[in-house]
């Protein structure tokens, strides 16, 4: 093979190109590559933090939902208890009102019975006086016999 000056010049210029590339261009490329690798690594780390944050948020959401369900259950239970208590109070008030009305009716009936008895006694006394007057065929003095009629009323 024939090496001539052109070949040697081409080899020297290629070596010079490699040496310039290694000294000035390669470090700039490495800086850009390292910056890109750092950017990618930061992005991946941020994505991982985002996933972790999302998982924490989901856990918090589930916890809050669970607490809300528990609170709702407590409120429903309290409402049912309050309703049952009001029903019992209403029943007790209705029973007390019924008892009061029954007692008032009994008292009124007793009063009417006493009034009827008193009227009956007065009528019996009047009939007895009338009968006695007719039997004796004379007039009875009402003042003199008032005491006797009172005793008769109390006995009847």
C-alpha positions in Angstrom: 0.0 0.0 0.0 1.2 3.3 -0.8 1.1 5.9 1.9 1.4 9.3 0.6 1.4 12.7 2.1 -2.3 13.2 1.6 -3.0 10.1 3.7 -0.7 11.3 6.4 -2.3 14.8 6.3 -5.7 13.2 6.6 -4.6 11.1 9.5 -3.1 14.1 11.3 -6.2 16.3 10.7 -8.4 13.4 12.0 -6.2 13.1 15.1 -6.4 16.9 15.5 -10.2 16.7 15.1 -10.4 14.0 17.8 -8.1 16.0 20.2 -10.1 19.2 19.8 -13.4 17.3 20.2 -12.1 15.6 23.4 -10.8 18.9 24.9 -13.5 21.4 24.0 -16.6 19.7 22.5 -16.8 16.5 24.5 -17.0 18.3 27.9 -19.8 20.6 26.6 -21.7 17.5 25.4 -21.1 15.8 28.8 -22.4 18.8 30.7 -25.6 18.8 28.6 -26.0 15.0 29.0 -25.5 15.3 32.8 -28.0 18.2 33.0 -30.5 16.1 31.0 -29.8 13.0 33.2 -30.3 15.2 36.3 -33.5 16.7 34.9 -34.8 13.2 34.1 -33.8 11.9 37.6 -35.5 15.0 39.2 -38.7 14.3 37.1 -38.7 10.7 38.1 -38.2 11.6 41.8 -41.0 14.2 41.5 -43.3 11.6 39.9 -42.5 9.2 42.8 -43.3 12.0 45.3 -46.5 12.7 43.4 -47.5 9.0 43.5 -46.7 8.9 47.2 -48.6 12.1 47.8 -51.5 10.7 45.8 -51.5 7.5 47.9 -51.4 9.6 51.1 -54.3 11.8 49.8 -56.3 8.6 49.0 -55.7 7.3 52.5 -56.8 10.6 54.0 -59.8 10.7 51.8 -60.8 7.1 52.9 -60.2 8.1 56.5 -62.4 11.2 56.1 -65.1 9.2 54.4 -65.0 6.6 57.2 -65.3 9.4 59.8 -68.1 11.0 57.9 -70.0 7.7 57.7 -69.4 7.1 61.4 -70.7 10.7 62.2 -73.7 10.2 60.0 -74.5 6.9 61.7 -74.2 8.6 65.1 -76.5 11.4 64.0 -79.1 8.9 62.7 -78.8 7.0 66.0 -79.2 10.2 68.0 -82.2 11.2 65.9 -83.9 7.9 66.4 -83.3 8.1 70.1 -84.7 11.6 70.3 -87.7 10.5 68.3 -88.3 7.5 70.5 -88.0 9.8 73.6 -90.5 12.3 72.2 -92.9 9.5 71.4 -92.6 8.2 75.0 -93.0 11.7 76.4 -96.1 12.2 74.2 -97.5 8.8 75.3 -96.9 9.8 78.9 -98.5 13.2 78.4 -101.5 11.6 76.7 -101.9 9.1 79.5 -101.7 11.8 82.1 -104.2 13.9 80.2 -106.5 10.9 79.9 -106.2 10.1 83.6 -106.9 13.8 84.4 -110.0 13.8 82.2 -111.2 10.5 83.7 -110.7 11.8 87.2 -112.6 15.0 86.3 -115.4 13.0 84.7 -115.6 10.7 87.8 -115.7 13.8 90.1 -118.4 15.4 88.0 -120.4 12.1 88.0 -119.9 11.8 91.8 -121.1 15.4 92.2 -124.2 14.8 90.0 -124.9 11.6 92.0 -124.7 13.6 95.3 -126.9 16.3 93.8 -129.4 13.7 92.7 -129.4 12.0 96.1 -129.9 15.4 97.7 -132.8 16.1 95.4 -134.2 12.7 96.1 -134.0 13.2 99.8 -135.8 16.5 99.6 -138.5 14.9 97.4 -138.8 12.0 99.9 -139.0 14.4 102.8 -141.6 16.5 101.0 -143.6 13.3 100.2 -143.3 12.1 103.8 -144.5 15.5 105.1 -147.3 15.5 102.5 -148.2 12.0 103.4 -148.1 12.7 107.1 -150.2 15.8 106.6 -152.8 13.9 104.7 -152.8 11.1 107.3 -153.2 13.5 110.2 -155.5 15.7 108.2 -154.1 18.7 109.5 -151.4 21.1 108.6 -147.9 20.5 109.8 -145.8 23.4 111.1 -142.7 23.5 108.9 -140.6 25.2 111.5 -141.3 22.8 114.2 -140.7 19.8 112.0 -137.6 21.1 110.1 -135.3 19.5 112.6 -137.1 16.2 112.2 -136.9 16.5 108.4 -133.2 17.2 108.6 -132.6 14.0 110.6 -134.7 12.1 108.2 -132.7 13.4 105.2 -129.4 12.4 106.8 -130.7 8.9 107.5 -131.9 8.5 103.9 
